[in-house]
Amino acid sequence: MSGAPPPPEGDPIRRLLDVVDRLRGEGGCPWDREQTLQSLKPYLIEEAYELLEAVDRDDPEHHREELGDVLLQILLHARIRKEEGRFAFEDVAAGLAEKLIRRHPHVFGDTEARDSGEVLRNWEAIKAAEKPDRGRRSVLDGVPRHLPALQKAQRVQSRASRVGFDWSEADAAFAKVAEETDEVRHAIAAGEAAAIREEIGDLLFAVTNLCRFYSVNAEDALHATVAKFGRRFHAIEERVHAAGKELGDCSLEEMDAIWNEVKRSEKQP
């Protein structure tokens, strides 16, 4: 049996909703119809990371496509909830618009905000007043537990900073990094595995806090360093192979010398 024609062109959002309804509806796509909120979770995470990669590539066409893939995940979630009689995508859009208006009184109301810091403080105050019944007793409540560790650390530190629990200057954050480095050395000298793990975690947390003081996204910074390491290591492999050798045939000193050559070549204008 031949399929029905696709929804007619017109309003792109309405057409997209009709397409998703058709995919999930009777006689639609078997794969789409089988999906649940739980089965879709890994796809949402994967699509979000692919979106970030498109942003880093600065490829507008790829960026547009990946935004669409993330949007599809949102539409599927909303469609499943609609089938349950809970809410529809239109309710998601309407709720978001109202929340943005409500939490930006400096734009849509008479409140003044002199800088972004004041905007964030107002946002948190409005948010707390909106949700008194959700059982959140701490400013740290609501930080997603599935966030990558560096991103989660920076989010927690930022939340604490908004209520004044923070160093007053970057020098104190530098000192904390030095202090935690010393504690790692002491734990290693003592040979206590649990303490080593704990102190290295404290050091990572302190370095992440230092990133925050200088408006550096710790997750992005580490991703960039990993990419830089990979680029330079690949260059070592290429040069070693070009010489008819394998990495296993080279000493650490030889590989380190090539690394330094690659590093210098990258910094040349």
NORTANOR-V131583 format. One record per residue. N is the residue number from 1. RES is the residue in one letter. OMEGA is omega as a letter, one per 30 degrees, with the letter a starting at -180 (NA if undefined). Layout:
n=N res=RES omega=OMEGA
n=N res=RES omega=OMEGA
//
This chain:
n=1 res=M omega=a
n=2 res=S omega=a
n=3 res=G omega=l
n=4 res=A omega=l
n=5 res=P omega=l
n=6 res=P omega=l
n=7 res=P omega=a
n=8 res=P omega=l
n=9 res=E omega=a
n=10 res=G omega=l
n=11 res=D omega=a
n=12 res=P omega=l
n=13 res=I omega=l
n=14 res=R omega=l
n=15 res=R omega=l
n=16 res=L omega=l
n=17 res=L omega=l
n=18 res=D omega=l
n=19 res=V omega=a
n=20 res=V omega=l
n=21 res=D omega=a
n=22 res=R omega=l
n=23 res=L omega=a
n=24 res=R omega=a
n=25 res=G omega=l
n=26 res=E omega=a
n=27 res=G omega=a
n=28 res=G omega=a
n=29 res=C omega=l
n=30 res=P omega=a
n=31 res=W omega=a
n=32 res=D omega=a
n=33 res=R omega=a
n=34 res=E omega=a
n=35 res=Q omega=l
n=36 res=T omega=l
n=37 res=L omega=a
n=38 res=Q omega=a
n=39 res=S omega=a
n=40 res=L omega=a
n=41 res=K omega=a
n=42 res=P omega=l
n=43 res=Y omega=l
n=44 res=L omega=l
n=45 res=I omega=a
n=46 res=E omega=a
n=47 res=E omega=l
n=48 res=A omega=l
n=49 res=Y omega=l
n=50 res=E omega=l
n=51 res=L omega=l
n=52 res=L omega=l
n=53 res=E omega=l
n=54 res=A omega=l
n=55 res=V omega=a
n=56 res=D omega=l
n=57 res=R omega=a
n=58 res=D omega=l
n=59 res=D omega=a
n=60 res=P omega=a
n=61 res=E omega=l
n=62 res=H omega=l
n=63 res=H omega=l
n=64 res=R omega=a
n=65 res=E omega=a
n=66 res=E omega=l
n=67 res=L omega=l
n=68 res=G omega=l
n=69 res=D omega=l
n=70 res=V omega=l
n=71 res=L omega=l
n=72 res=L omega=l
n=73 res=Q omega=l
n=74 res=I omega=a
n=75 res=L omega=l
n=76 res=L omega=l
n=77 res=H omega=a
n=78 res=A omega=l
n=79 res=R omega=l
n=80 res=I omega=l
n=81 res=R omega=l
n=82 res=K omega=l
n=83 res=E omega=l
n=84 res=E omega=a
n=85 res=G omega=a
n=86 res=R omega=l
n=87 res=F omega=l
n=88 res=A omega=l
n=89 res=F omega=l
n=90 res=E omega=l
n=91 res=D omega=l
n=92 res=V omega=a
n=93 res=A omega=a
n=94 res=A omega=a
n=95 res=G omega=l
n=96 res=L omega=l
n=97 res=A omega=a
n=98 res=E omega=l
n=99 res=K omega=l
n=100 res=L omega=l
n=101 res=I omega=a
n=102 res=R omega=a
n=103 res=R omega=l
n=104 res=H omega=a
n=105 res=P omega=l
n=106 res=H omega=l
n=107 res=V omega=a
n=108 res=F omega=a
n=109 res=G omega=a
n=110 res=D omega=a
n=111 res=T omega=l
n=112 res=E omega=l
n=113 res=A omega=a
n=114 res=R omega=a
n=115 res=D omega=a
n=116 res=S omega=l
n=117 res=G omega=l
n=118 res=E omega=l
n=119 res=V omega=a
n=120 res=L omega=l
n=121 res=R omega=l
n=122 res=N omega=a
n=123 res=W omega=a
n=124 res=E omega=l
n=125 res=A omega=l
n=126 res=I omega=a
n=127 res=K omega=l
n=128 res=A omega=l
n=129 res=A omega=a
n=130 res=E omega=a
n=131 res=K omega=a
n=132 res=P omega=a
n=133 res=D omega=a
n=134 res=R omega=l
n=135 res=G omega=l
n=136 res=R omega=a
n=137 res=R omega=a
n=138 res=S omega=l
n=139 res=V omega=l
n=140 res=L omega=l
n=141 res=D omega=l
n=142 res=G omega=l
n=143 res=V omega=a
n=144 res=P omega=a
n=145 res=R omega=a
n=146 res=H omega=l
n=147 res=L omega=l
n=148 res=P omega=a
n=149 res=A omega=a
n=150 res=L omega=l
n=151 res=Q omega=l
n=152 res=K omega=l
n=153 res=A omega=a
n=154 res=Q omega=l
n=155 res=R omega=l
n=156 res=V omega=l
n=157 res=Q omega=l
n=158 res=S omega=l
n=159 res=R omega=a
n=160 res=A omega=a
n=161 res=S omega=a
n=162 res=R omega=l
n=163 res=V omega=l
n=164 res=G omega=l
n=165 res=F omega=a
n=166 res=D omega=l
n=167 res=W omega=a
n=168 res=S omega=a
n=169 res=E omega=a
n=170 res=A omega=a
n=171 res=D omega=l
n=172 res=A omega=l
n=173 res=A omega=l
n=174 res=F omega=a
n=175 res=A omega=l
n=176 res=K omega=l
n=177 res=V omega=l
n=178 res=A omega=l
n=179 res=E omega=a
n=180 res=E omega=l
n=181 res=T omega=l
n=182 res=D omega=a
n=183 res=E omega=l
n=184 res=V omega=l
n=185 res=R omega=a
n=186 res=H omega=l
n=187 res=A omega=l
n=188 res=I omega=l
n=189 res=A omega=l
n=190 res=A omega=l
n=191 res=G omega=a
n=192 res=E omega=a
n=193 res=A omega=a
n=194 res=A omega=a
n=195 res=A omega=l
n=196 res=I omega=l
n=197 res=R omega=a
n=198 res=E omega=a
n=199 res=E omega=l
n=200 res=I omega=l
n=201 res=G omega=l
n=202 res=D omega=l
n=203 res=L omega=l
n=204 res=L omega=l
n=205 res=F omega=a
n=206 res=A omega=l
n=207 res=V omega=l
n=208 res=T omega=l
n=209 res=N omega=l
n=210 res=L omega=l
n=211 res=C omega=a
n=212 res=R omega=a
n=213 res=F omega=a
n=214 res=Y omega=l
n=215 res=S omega=l
n=216 res=V omega=l
n=217 res=N omega=a
n=218 res=A omega=a
n=219 res=E omega=l
n=220 res=D omega=a
n=221 res=A omega=l
n=222 res=L omega=l
n=223 res=H omega=a
n=224 res=A omega=l
n=225 res=T omega=l
n=226 res=V omega=l
n=227 res=A omega=l
n=228 res=K omega=l
n=229 res=F omega=l
n=230 res=G omega=l
n=231 res=R omega=a
n=232 res=R omega=l
n=233 res=F omega=l
n=234 res=H omega=l
n=235 res=A omega=l
n=236 res=I omega=l
n=237 res=E omega=a
n=238 res=E omega=a
n=239 res=R omega=l
n=240 res=V omega=l
n=241 res=H omega=l
n=242 res=A omega=l
n=243 res=A omega=l
n=244 res=G omega=a
n=245 res=K omega=l
n=246 res=E omega=a
n=247 res=L omega=l
n=248 res=G omega=l
n=249 res=D omega=a
n=250 res=C omega=l
n=251 res=S omega=l
n=252 res=L omega=a
n=253 res=E omega=l
n=254 res=E omega=a
n=255 res=M omega=l
n=256 res=D omega=l
n=257 res=A omega=l
n=258 res=I omega=l
n=259 res=W omega=a
n=260 res=N omega=l
n=261 res=E omega=l
n=262 res=V omega=a
n=263 res=K omega=l
n=264 res=R omega=a
n=265 res=S omega=l
n=266 res=E omega=a
n=267 res=K omega=l
n=268 res=Q omega=a
n=269 res=P omega=NA
//
